[in-house]
Amino acid sequence: MKIALLGCGAVTQAVYVPLLSRRRDLFEVTAVCDLSRALAEAVGDRLGVAGRYTALEPMLAAGGFDAVLVLASGSHGEPVRQALAAGYAVLCEKPLALTRAEAAALPAGRLMVGYMKQYDPAVRRAEELLAELGGPAAVRSVEVTVLHPSGESQLAFANLTQARDVDSGLLASLRAAEDALVSRALGESAPQPVRALYAVALGSICHDLSLLRRFTGSPVEISHVETWGAGPGSVEVSGPLPAAGRFSIRWHYLEDYPAYRETVAIHHDRGTLELAFPAPYLMNAPTTLTVVSPGSGGESRTEWRDVTEAFETQLAAFHAFVTDGKPPLTCLAGALEDIVTAQRVAARYAVQHDLPIGGEAA
């Protein structure tokens, strides 16, 4: 399948370039695009791609590919709209968009939203075990802890090419456009703490929201939200799960923490399923699933690992979606659920702290 890449930044260089290089049985990259000519040239050189662009429109018009991978930063709503309208299949990295309006404006087409943790073999194994236990109704609680060091420290090993050639005026206009989208989501008067919380919810915590969708279904209510510490700081979110039990998410940005760590513990009446995720940019580093259950009158603990790379499985799933019609784990509906949940998080925080909230979140 011939594909084009939109966005040649950190995740593209550290993850997608090496994976696409070794999965030439599935994909041929025929075009790359980035606002930075330097990044487009660097990724084009590594993949041996002749088609190199600094704007999406001419790349879509030139064609020569079947699908577009939207890997750029910021809201993806408009580039996804353009790619779908031009008839291309799209794999879009999370989040799909910053507003419900952007999602509603998308034309019909083949759209898959990338939440690689859903494709982690340990997550899929946990889903199977949870189904054997009785599914969402068996869950007493889901408890998530994320220890998030700086992106620079996580990516120091990758020797990334940096973008220093993008016009400052263009960057300012893009930031203004993104701020306008956030205002549409949260209201013009939403203060900076609410906006910053929304950015964390849609930019990072959404991975955990995507796991909740798989394990229990999306939260139907957000009961409590708190933040503390210097920004991005720490975030705590909790509430009831749709079938039974409650969830809690504690997300901490720790600039100098030695390594990324994320744990998701699913507690049920007879034990626990606990997932411990490694840093997301380390290819083939396994997630550990620890299963705690009764055994011979005591406690039994078993560990399960698989080095199959979640990002690679996600790419293969996109290939199967486009070529064979196999539905992806997250399409428009699931991505929209995460946008709505993030807006509920922002609205609950605003209400608790007597801060203004408007827009879609109101």
N, C-alpha and C positions, 0 to 999 in steps of 0.2 A: 504494500500500500504506500503510495507516495504522499508525503506529509510536508507541511510547512510549520515552522516554529515562530511564534510571536513572543518576543521577549528572550534576551540572551544573557540574563543576569545570573545571580548566584545559583538558584535551583536548576536552571538550565545547564550551567557549566559543571556543577558538582554532581548532578544526578542524571539528567536526561541525555547529555552528550555521551557519557560512558555507556549508558544502557542502550541507546540507539546505535552506538557503534558495534555493540555485540549482538544486537537483534536485527541484523540486516536480512535475516530470513523473513521478518515480518514487515520491516519499514525501510523506505528509501527517503531520506530528507532531500527535498529539491529546492527549498527556499528557506531563508531565515530573515528575521526582521527585528530591529531594535532601534530606538531613538538614537542610540549611540552607534555611530559608524564603526568605532573601534571594537565594540562588542560583537556586532554583526560580522565583522571581518574575522575576529578571533574564532567564533563558533563556526563560521563558514569554512575556515581553514581546517579546523579539527575534524569536521564531518565531510570535507571535500565537496562543498556545495557552491555552485556558481551563482545562484540567485540570491543576492544580498540586498536588503532594502532597509530604509530608515522610516518608512511610513506604511501603514497597513493597506491603504486603498490601492496603490500601484501593485502591491504583491497579489492582492485578490484579483485584480484585473488581469495580471499576467498569467495567473493560473499555473498549470503544470503539476497539480497535486490534487489529491482526493479529500484531504482533511487538514484541519488547522489545530495545532496545539497552542492554546492560549496560556502562556507562562509568565506574562508580564506582571509587574506589581500593580497595586491599586484596584479600582473597580474594573471588572471584566465585562460589565453589561453591554457597553457600546461595541467593543470589538467582537464579542460573541454575536451580537445582533447583526453586524455587518457580514460576518462569515457565514452565518446561517442563511441570511437573505441572498447571499451569492451562491448558495447551493452546496456549501461544504459541510461535511461532518465536523464536529468540534469536540475536543477534549479540553475542558477548562479547569485549570487549577482553582482550588477554593480561594476566596469566596467567589461565588458566581457574580454577585453584585452587592452594592451597598444599600439598595432600596428595593422595595417590592415593585415599584413602578418600572424599574429597569427589567425585572424579571417578567412582568406582565407585557412588556413591549417586544419580547422575543418572538420571532416568527416560528412557525412549525419547522421542525428539522431534527436532525440526529445530534443530540446533545448529551454528553456525559460529563459529570462534574467530578473532579479528582479529589478524593479523600483517601490517600494511599493506605492509611491505617485500617480501613475497612477490608483491604485486600491482604492484610498481614495473615500468614497462615496460623499464627497463634490466636488471632481474633476469630478466624473462621472455626478453629477447633473449639474455642470457648462458646461460640454460638451453638455448635452441635451439642456440647455438654449441657448447656442451659436448656436447650429444647428437650433433652432427655429428663431433666429435672422438673419439667412442667412449664417452661417458658417464662415470660414476664411475670406471671402471677406468683411464681415461686420466689421472686426477688424480695429480700427485706430492705437492702440498700445498695446503692452504687456509690462508691467513694473514690474520687479522682484527686491526685496530687501531681502537680507539674512543677518541676524545678528547672527554670529556663535561664541559662547563662546567655551572655551576649552572642549575637549572631556572628560577630567577628571571631570570637574564640571557637565557636563550633565549626567555622569554615576555614580556620587558619591552615589546615592541612591541604586545602584544595587548590591553593595558588591561583586564585581567581584573577581574571583580567578585569580591571576597574574601568568604569565609564567616567571620563573627565572631559568629554568633548560635546556634551549636550548644551545647547544654548540656554542660558539662565532665564531668559524671558519665556522660553517655551516651558521650562520646568515650573516657573511661577504660575503660568496660565493653567497648567495641568493640576497643580495643587489647589488653585482657586476653584476649578471645576469639580474636583473631588470634595472640597469643603462644601460646595453647593449641594452635592448629592447627600452629604451627611446632614446638612440642614433640612433637606427634604425628608430624610429619615427621622430626624429627632426634633425638628423645628429650628427656626432661625435663632431663637433665644436660648437654645440649649448651651449651657456653659462648658468650658473646656474639660472639667472632670467627667462629665457625661459623655462627651465626644471621645475622650481618651479610653474610657471603659468600653465604648462601642467598638473602637478599633481593636482592642484586645479580644473582645468576644468574637468578632468576625474574622480576625486575623490569626488567632491561635486557639482559643477555647473552642472554636467551631470544630476542630478535630474531635474533641471529646463529645460535643453535641452529636456529631456524626456516629460515634460509637453508641451513644444512648439510643439513637434512632434504630440501630441494628439490634441492640440487646433488649430494649424495653419500650421503644417508641419515644418520640420527643416529649419533653415536659409540657404539660398543659397549663402550668402555672409556675411562676417564679415567686417564691415566698420571701426570700431574703437575699440581699446583695450588699456587700461591703467592700471597700477598698482601703488600703493603707500603704504607707511607705512612699518614697520618692518615685515618681513616674518612670516606667509603667507600674512599678510597685507590685502590690499583691491584690488579688481579687478572690472573693469568696462568693459563691452562688449556691443556693440550695432551694429545694422544693419537692413536691410530691411527684411520683412517677404515675403514668396513666393507668396502669393495671393495679399495682400494689407497691408499697414501700416508698422510699424517698431517695433523692440523690444529693450529693454535695460535691462541688468542684472547688479546689483551692489551687490557684495559679500564682506562682511567685516568679517575678523577674529578678534574678540574682546575678548581677553583672559579672562577678568574679567567682561564681560557683564552679567547681572543677569539671563538672560534666553534666550534660542534659540528662534528666531523668523524669520519667512519667510513669505513674502506676495507676491502674484502674482495677479496683477490687469490687467484685460482685458477691455480696454476702447473701446467703440463703439459709433456710432452716437447718440444713445438714452439712454446711461447710462454706467454702469460699472458692471462687475462681479469681485469681489475681494475675494481671498482665503487667509486666515490667518492660517498658519500651526503651530502647537505646536512642542515641542521637539520631534524628531522622535522616541526616546526610551521609551516614556511614553505610555503604552498600553491603548487603548480605549479613549485617550484624543482627543476630536473631533476637526477637522478643521472647521473653521467658513467660510461659504460662505455668503458674503453680496451682495445683488442685489440692485443696484441703478437704478431707472427707473422713467419716468414721472408718476405723479398721481394726478388727480383732480386739474390740473393747477399748481402743484408744484412738489416737489421731494418726491418720495417714497423710503424708505429703509427697506428691509426685511432681516432677518438673517435666515440661514438654517444650522442645525447641525445634525450629525448622529454619535453615539458613536461606530459604527461598526469599528473594527480595520483593517486598510489597510493591514498590514502584514498578518493578518489572512485570509482576502479575497484573497490575493495573493497566499497563500498556498493552499486554496481551488481551485483556478483557476489552479494551477499546477496539483492538483489531477485530475481535470476535463480534463486537457490537456492530461495527461498520460493515464487515464482510458477510456475517451470518445472521445478523439481527438479534443476537443474544442480549437481553436487556442489561444495562449496567446497574450496579448497586445504588448509585445516586444519579438521578436525572433532575429535571427542572423542579419537580415536586419536592424532592428531598432537600435540594439546595434552598428552596423557598422556605421550608420549615425552619432551617437554621437561621435565615435572615429574620424571620418572625421571632424566634426564640431570643436572638441577640437584641432585638428591639424591646422585647419584654424585660430583658435584663437591664437595659438602659432606663426603661420607664420605671421599674421597681426602685432602682437606685435613686432616681430623681424624686420620686414620691417620698421615699424614706428620709431624704435630706432636704425636702421642701425646695427643690430646684425646678426651674421651668422645663417642661417637656412638651413637644408639639409634633407636627409632621405625622408621619405614618405611625410612630411609636405611641402617639397619644391615644 
